[in-house]
């Protein structure tokens, strides 16, 4: 029997129930799986634009962007373990970049080492020294 194609959709969060799903995904990936301190996980939520990835209508990934003093920062990319390797991260990055304002000229993120190759596919280049954030090694990456 042939496997049906899974339907992957990324949408900009517009309702409280969608935001609750985003937070649930981030809690599983960052707080439980990666042991990030919860108080570091829940900051700058109000000024962020959030995204929710759904695979066959099941919440599977999340991320956000926000305007900072430096430019536009992409952050909190999270994909549930059982949905990794299915293009969810790639779809999230593409959706966020598409949603940024047209005048977003400086776009950056702090990439965990194992995610750097994903961001590189979208034109991000590492800048500066490796650093630790919430106990995890990162590089700042800037979109060229």
matplotlib code that plots the C-alpha trace (Angstrom):
import matplotlib.pyplot as plt

x = [0.0, 1.3, 2.0, -0.1, 1.7, 1.7, 0.4, 2.8, 1.4, 3.0, 0.8, 1.3, -0.3, -3.4, -5.3, -4.6, -5.2, -2.5, -0.1, -0.8, 0.3, 3.5, 4.3, 3.6, 6.0, 8.7, 8.3, 8.9, 11.9, 13.7, 12.7, 12.3, 14.5, 17.4, 17.1, 16.8, 15.8, 12.1, 12.6, 14.9, 12.4, 9.5, 10.7, 9.8, 6.6, 4.4, 6.6, 7.2, 5.4, 4.8, 4.5, 3.0, 3.8, 1.2, 1.7, -1.6, -3.2, -1.0, 1.1, 4.8, 6.9, 7.2, 9.3, 9.1, 10.7, 10.9, 12.4, 15.4, 17.7, 20.0, 17.4, 15.1, 15.9, 14.6, 14.4, 12.9, 12.9, 11.6, 10.4, 9.1, 11.4, 8.9, 8.6, 12.2, 13.7, 10.4, 11.2, 9.4, 12.4, 13.0, 9.3, 9.4, 12.5, 11.0, 7.7, 9.3, 11.6, 8.5, 6.7, 9.3, 8.7, 10.1, 12.5, 14.1, 17.6, 19.5, 18.2, 20.0, 19.6, 21.6, 22.0, 22.5, 25.4, 23.4, 21.0, 23.6, 23.5, 19.7, 20.1, 23.0, 20.7, 18.8, 21.9, 22.8, 26.5, 28.1, 29.7, 32.0, 33.0, 31.0, 29.1, 26.9, 23.2, 21.1, 23.8, 23.9, 26.6, 25.6, 26.9, 25.4, 24.3, 23.4, 21.5, 23.6]
y = [0.0, 3.5, 5.9, 9.1, 12.4, 14.3, 17.8, 20.3, 23.8, 26.7, 29.5, 32.8, 32.6, 34.7, 33.1, 32.3, 28.5, 28.5, 30.3, 27.7, 25.0, 27.0, 27.2, 23.5, 22.6, 24.9, 23.5, 20.0, 20.8, 23.4, 23.0, 19.2, 17.9, 20.5, 21.4, 25.2, 27.2, 27.9, 31.6, 32.1, 30.4, 32.7, 36.2, 38.8, 36.9, 40.0, 41.7, 38.5, 37.2, 33.5, 30.6, 27.2, 24.2, 21.5, 18.1, 16.6, 19.0, 17.9, 20.7, 19.7, 22.8, 26.5, 29.6, 33.4, 36.6, 40.0, 43.4, 44.2, 47.3, 45.4, 44.3, 41.3, 38.3, 34.8, 32.6, 29.7, 27.2, 24.0, 20.7, 17.8, 14.8, 12.5, 15.0, 15.8, 15.0, 15.8, 19.3, 21.1, 23.2, 24.2, 25.2, 27.2, 29.2, 29.8, 31.0, 33.4, 34.9, 35.4, 37.1, 39.7, 43.3, 44.3, 46.8, 44.0, 44.6, 43.0, 39.5, 37.4, 34.4, 32.5, 29.0, 25.8, 24.0, 21.1, 23.6, 25.8, 23.8, 24.4, 28.2, 28.2, 26.9, 30.2, 32.4, 32.8, 32.9, 32.5, 35.6, 35.8, 33.3, 30.3, 31.1, 29.4, 30.3, 28.4, 25.7, 25.1, 26.1, 28.6, 30.8, 34.1, 33.8, 36.7, 36.6, 37.8]
z = [0.0, -0.9, 1.9, 1.5, 1.2, 4.5, 4.3, 5.9, 6.6, 8.4, 9.6, 11.3, 14.7, 15.1, 18.0, 21.6, 21.0, 18.3, 20.6, 23.3, 20.8, 20.0, 23.7, 24.2, 21.4, 22.7, 26.3, 25.0, 22.8, 24.8, 28.5, 28.6, 25.8, 25.9, 29.6, 28.9, 32.0, 31.7, 32.7, 29.6, 27.3, 27.9, 27.1, 24.5, 23.6, 23.2, 20.6, 18.6, 15.5, 16.1, 13.6, 14.0, 11.7, 11.3, 9.7, 8.7, 11.1, 14.0, 15.6, 15.0, 15.0, 15.9, 15.6, 15.8, 14.7, 16.4, 15.7, 17.9, 18.0, 15.6, 13.0, 12.7, 14.8, 14.0, 17.0, 18.9, 16.0, 17.4, 15.8, 17.8, 17.7, 16.0, 13.1, 12.4, 9.0, 7.3, 6.1, 9.0, 9.9, 6.3, 5.9, 9.1, 8.0, 4.5, 6.1, 8.5, 5.9, 3.6, 6.4, 7.4, 6.4, 3.0, 4.6, 6.8, 5.7, 8.7, 9.5, 12.0, 14.4, 17.0, 15.6, 17.5, 15.9, 14.4, 12.8, 11.0, 7.8, 7.5, 7.9, 5.5, 2.8, 3.2, 2.8, 6.5, 7.3, 10.7, 12.2, 15.2, 17.9, 19.1, 22.3, 24.9, 25.3, 27.8, 28.1, 24.4, 21.9, 19.2, 16.4, 15.4, 11.8, 9.5, 6.3, 3.3]

ax = plt.figure().add_subplot(projection="3d")
ax.plot(x, y, z, "-o")
ax.set_aspect("equal")
plt.show()
